[in-house]
Amino acid sequence: MTRKLWFVVPIVLALAWPAAAATPSAPALTRCTMTFSLSGWSAVYKTAKGRGEVACANGQRTPVTLAVHGGGITFGKMDVLEGKGDFSAVKDLREVLGSYIAAEADAGAVKAGQAAVYTKGEVSLALSGTGRGVGIGIDFGKLEIGQAPPQQTSPR
C-alpha cells in the first residue's frame, strides 16, 4: 500500500500544480476619497469647474480637475467649498478618472448644502460640500474627473 502512495502522490501534485498556478488572485480593492472646490453657474445650462485631490487607502494620490456640464431647469450660481467625495471600492486610482453621469436635486439659498451621486460603470461617487450662492431646480449632468498636473510652486 505504501508503494502505491509514492506513485500516486507525485501524479496528483503534478496535475494540481498547473490549475493552481493558472488561477490569478483578484487584485485587492481600495477605497478612495476626494477633496475639491468647484464654482460655476446655470441658466438652463449648468457649468462648473474645479480642482481637487484623490487619495486612496492603498497610498495612491493625485491632483484632479473637475468639470460639470448639464441641462435642466436650473438658475443661479454656485460655489462648493470644502467638497468631499467618497468613491465605491476600486482596484486602482486610475478607475476613478473619467466621465460620470448624475441626477441631482437642490433647492437652497446662501450656504446651501450641495449633494449629488454620480456613477461611471461599476464606480459610484457620492459628493457633498458646503455651498455658497443660489440654486433652484432639478438637473441632470455629467461630471468629468481628469488627472491634473501637480501644482508648481513659483520661484522666489
Secondary structure, DSSP 8 states (H G I E B T S, - for coil): -HHHHHHHHHHHHHHHHHHHHHS------B-EEEEEEEEEEEEEEEEEEEEEEEEETTS-EEEEEEEEEEEEEEEEEEEEEEEEEEE--BSSGGGG-EEEEEEEEEEE-TT-EEEEEEEETTEEEEEEEEEEEEEEEEEEEEEEEEE---------
